[in-house]
Amino acid sequence: MTDDQMIAAARHVLTLEGEAVTHLATHLPADFVPALEHILRIKGRVIICGIGKSGHIGRKIAATLASTGTPSFFVHAAEASHGDLGMVTEADMCVLISNSGETAELRDMIYHTQRFSIPMIAISSNANSTLMQAATYKLALPKLPEACPIGMAPTTSTTLTLALGDAMAVALMEKRGFKSTDFGVFHPGGKLGAQMRRVSEMMHGSASLPFVETGTPMSEVLLEMTSKGLGLAIVMQDGALFGVISDGDLRRNMDGLMQASAGQVANKTPITVGPDMLAAEALAILNQKKITALLVADQGKPLGVLHVHDFLRSGVM
């Protein structure tokens, strides 16, 4: 097989699966909205169950639901028959995934939902299957050819299931009014977690800030800026914020700089951010304004400084 043939095969798969997702977008199952409305009403969790490739997709759907405000976890179909059915309660709702709808390992889970009147969503491409007939809500996938050359390996069907799971999670997320701050609660680790941190958690506090008065000679201002190493000085007058002197202000006032006072050099309209701003939003301001430090203030009172190095240390960048 030549390189061109491999590229052609890859493009064929991506095109076929892309067209399948587009088809699903315009032919959502009739039970889609009722199923989600029921999920919003339950007091328990959404239990995703499947086996094989459907199980792998189910794990991802459960993880996405859980991280976007819908408590959820995955139960392996085979393990369910050996004690894990005890994880499923009458307050929960089940989502069972099987492309054929006749997966033998799901039978005990189906029986369990019927025995205890647990509402069940079925995801399958076989509308007349055992699974779909037993379901409270039927999310039928369109019967489209698999993308593999022998038409047997789960490709198109698993892509459709994954896309439908994402659609469910996002629709529920929007219905709940799930915000970026809520997202941060469930993602404390890694870069996502760092971006959800507040400015107040990352800034240098008042004890380490370079404060000077308006009448302070620039020779002393430079010493204060150098000793604190934040790339700016905070200029005060009668206990109130007067302005800020940044490295850029020093360069713009080189002529006669050492004969000037802090009040003469200071920028009286500095860019400030509030302590409750998300770190990602503060970083966007730094990038947009092409500056290296931000003054953190509340109602004109200086509280801290956030430097670009703080973003690097925290993993935001």
C-alpha positions in Angstrom: 0.0 0.0 0.0 1.5 3.3 -1.1 1.6 6.5 1.0 -1.0 8.1 -1.2 -3.3 5.1 -0.7 -2.9 5.3 3.1 -3.8 9.0 3.0 -6.8 8.3 0.8 -7.9 5.6 3.2 -7.6 8.0 6.2 -9.5 10.7 4.4 -12.2 8.3 3.5 -12.7 7.3 7.1 -12.7 10.9 8.3 -15.1 12.0 5.6 -17.5 9.1 6.2 -17.5 9.6 10.0 -17.9 13.4 9.6 -20.9 13.0 7.3 -22.4 10.6 9.8 -22.1 13.1 12.6 -23.6 15.8 10.4 -26.5 13.4 9.6 -27.1 12.8 13.3 -27.1 16.5 14.0 -30.1 16.9 11.7 -31.8 13.7 12.8 -31.6 13.7 16.6 -33.6 11.0 18.3 -37.2 12.0 19.2 -36.5 11.0 22.9 -33.4 13.2 23.2 -35.0 16.1 25.0 -37.3 14.0 27.2 -34.4 11.8 28.2 -32.3 14.9 29.3 -35.3 16.4 31.1 -35.5 13.1 33.1 -31.8 13.3 33.9 -32.3 16.8 35.3 -35.0 15.5 37.6 -33.2 12.5 39.2 -31.7 12.8 42.6 -29.0 10.2 42.0 -26.5 9.7 39.3 -26.3 8.8 35.6 -24.9 5.2 35.3 -23.3 4.5 32.0 -23.0 0.8 31.1 -21.5 -1.1 28.1 -18.9 -3.6 27.0 -16.2 -3.7 24.4 -15.9 -0.6 22.2 -19.2 0.6 23.6 -17.7 0.3 27.1 -14.7 2.4 26.1 -17.0 5.1 24.7 -19.3 4.9 27.7 -16.3 5.6 30.1 -15.6 8.8 28.2 -19.3 9.9 28.2 -19.5 9.3 32.0 -16.3 11.3 32.5 -17.6 14.2 30.4 -21.0 14.2 32.2 -19.3 14.2 35.6 -16.9 17.0 34.8 -19.7 19.2 33.4 -22.2 19.1 36.3 -24.0 15.8 35.9 -22.9 13.3 38.5 -22.1 10.1 36.6 -19.9 7.0 36.6 -19.3 3.9 34.4 -20.2 0.4 35.3 -18.7 -2.5 33.2 -21.5 -4.7 32.0 -19.7 -8.0 32.9 -18.8 -6.7 36.4 -22.3 -5.6 37.0 -23.4 -9.2 37.0 -20.8 -10.0 39.7 -21.8 -7.5 42.3 -21.5 -4.1 40.7 -25.3 -3.9 40.3 -25.1 -2.8 43.9 -23.8 0.5 42.7 -27.1 1.3 40.9 -29.9 2.6 43.1 -33.5 3.6 42.5 -32.5 7.2 42.6 -30.3 6.8 39.6 -30.8 6.6 35.8 -29.0 4.2 33.5 -27.6 4.7 30.0 -27.0 1.4 28.3 -24.9 1.3 25.1 -25.0 -1.4 22.5 -24.8 -0.9 18.7 -26.6 -4.1 18.1 -28.9 -3.8 21.1 -28.5 -7.6 21.7 -25.3 -7.6 23.8 -25.7 -10.6 26.2 -23.7 -9.0 29.0 -26.3 -6.2 29.3 -29.2 -8.5 30.1 -28.6 -8.5 33.9 -28.5 -4.7 33.9 -31.7 -4.5 31.8 -33.4 -6.8 34.3 -32.1 -4.8 37.2 -33.6 -1.6 35.8 -36.9 -3.2 35.2 -37.0 -4.9 38.6 -36.4 -1.7 40.5 -38.2 0.7 38.1 -34.9 2.5 37.3 -35.4 4.7 34.2 -33.2 3.6 31.4 -31.8 5.3 28.2 -30.8 3.0 25.4 -28.3 4.0 22.7 -28.3 1.6 19.8 -28.6 1.6 16.0 -31.1 -1.3 16.1 -34.5 0.2 16.9 -36.2 -3.3 17.2 -33.6 -4.8 19.5 -34.1 -6.2 23.0 -32.3 -3.2 24.5 -34.4 -0.6 22.7 -37.7 -2.4 23.5 -36.8 -2.4 27.2 -35.7 1.3 27.3 -37.6 4.2 28.9 -36.0 6.5 26.4 -34.7 5.3 23.0 -31.8 7.2 21.5 -31.6 5.4 18.1 -28.4 6.0 16.1 -28.8 6.1 12.3 -27.8 2.9 10.6 -24.8 4.0 8.6 -21.9 1.9 7.2 -18.9 1.4 9.4 -15.8 3.2 8.0 -13.6 0.1 8.0 -13.1 -1.7 4.7 -14.8 -4.9 5.9 -17.7 -3.1 7.5 -17.3 -4.8 10.8 -14.9 -2.9 13.1 -16.8 -0.3 15.2 -15.8 3.0 13.7 -18.8 5.1 12.5 -21.0 3.7 15.2 -18.6 4.5 18.0 -18.0 8.0 16.7 -21.8 8.6 16.6 -22.2 7.3 20.1 -19.4 9.5 21.4 -20.8 12.6 19.6 -24.2 11.9 21.0 -22.8 11.6 24.5 -21.0 15.0 24.0 -24.3 16.5 22.8 -26.1 15.2 25.9 -23.4 16.6 28.3 -23.3 20.0 26.7 -27.0 20.4 26.5 -27.3 19.4 30.2 -24.5 21.7 31.0 -26.2 24.7 29.4 -29.6 23.8 30.9 -28.0 23.8 34.4 -26.3 27.1 33.8 -22.9 25.5 34.4 -20.2 28.2 34.4 -16.4 28.2 34.0 -16.2 28.7 37.8 -18.1 25.4 38.3 -15.8 23.7 35.8 -12.8 24.8 37.8 -14.2 23.1 40.9 -14.0 19.7 39.1 -10.6 20.4 37.5 -8.2 21.5 40.2 -5.2 19.8 38.6 -3.2 20.5 35.5 -3.4 23.5 33.2 -7.2 23.7 33.3 -7.1 23.9 37.1 -4.5 26.6 37.0 -6.5 28.7 34.6 -9.5 28.4 36.9 -7.6 29.9 39.9 -8.4 33.3 41.1 -6.0 36.3 40.8 -6.0 36.5 44.6 -4.5 33.0 44.9 -1.5 33.8 42.7 -0.7 37.5 43.4 2.1 38.9 45.5 0.5 40.3 48.6 0.9 43.8 50.1 3.9 42.8 52.2 6.0 42.2 49.1 4.9 45.2 47.1 7.1 48.2 46.1 5.2 51.2 47.5 6.6 54.7 47.1 5.1 58.2 47.6 4.6 60.8 44.9 7.5 62.9 46.2 10.0 60.0 46.3 13.0 60.7 44.1 13.4 58.4 41.1 16.8 57.2 42.4 15.0 55.7 45.4 12.1 54.4 43.2 14.6 52.5 41.1 16.1 50.9 44.2 12.7 49.9 45.5 11.6 48.4 42.1 14.9 46.5 41.9 14.7 45.1 45.4 11.1 43.8 44.9 11.6 42.5 41.4 8.1 42.9 40.2 8.8 45.3 37.3 6.8 48.2 38.7 6.3 50.5 41.6 3.0 51.5 43.2 2.8 55.3 43.8 0.7 56.4 46.7 -0.5 59.9 47.8 -2.1 60.5 51.2 -2.8 56.8 51.6 -4.6 56.5 48.2 -3.4 55.0 44.9 -1.9 57.8 42.7 -0.5 55.7 39.9 2.0 53.0 38.8 5.6 53.2 37.4 6.4 50.3 35.1 9.6 49.4 33.3 7.9 51.0 30.2 7.4 54.3 32.0 11.1 54.4 32.9 12.0 54.0 29.2 9.5 56.7 28.2 10.9 59.2 30.7 14.6 58.6 30.3 15.4 62.3 29.7 15.8 63.9 33.2 14.6 60.7 34.9 16.9 61.0 37.9 15.9 64.6 38.5 12.2 63.7 38.6 9.9 62.4 41.4 7.7 59.4 41.4 4.6 61.5 40.9 6.0 63.1 37.8 6.8 59.7 36.1 3.8 57.7 37.3 1.0 56.5 35.0 -2.1 57.8 36.7 -4.4 55.4 34.8 -2.8 52.0 35.3 -4.4 48.8 34.2 -5.8 47.1 37.3 -7.7 43.8 37.8 -9.9 42.6 40.7 -8.8 39.8 43.1 -11.7 37.6 42.0 -10.8 37.6 38.3 -9.9 34.2 36.9 -6.2 33.7 36.1 -7.0 32.9 32.5 -8.7 36.3 32.1 -5.8 38.2 33.7 -3.4 36.4 31.4 -5.5 37.5 28.4 -5.1 41.1 29.5 -1.4 40.8 29.8 -1.2 39.4 26.3 -3.5 42.0 24.9 -1.7 44.9 26.5 1.7 43.5 26.0 2.7 44.1 29.6 4.4 41.9 32.2 2.7 42.8 35.4 -0.8 43.8 36.6 -1.8 45.7 39.7 -4.5 44.0 41.7 -6.8 46.5 43.4 -10.3 46.7 45.0 -12.1 50.0 44.9 -8.8 51.8 44.3 -7.0 50.1 47.1 -3.8 48.2 46.0 -3.9 44.6 47.1 -1.2 42.9 45.1 0.7 42.5 41.9 0.5 39.6 39.4 3.6 39.1 37.3 3.9 37.0 34.1 6.3 34.8 36.0 3.5 33.9 38.4 1.6 32.4 35.5 4.6 30.4 34.4 5.1 29.0 37.9 1.4 28.1 38.3 1.2 26.3 35.0 -1.3 28.7 33.4 1.0 29.4 30.4 
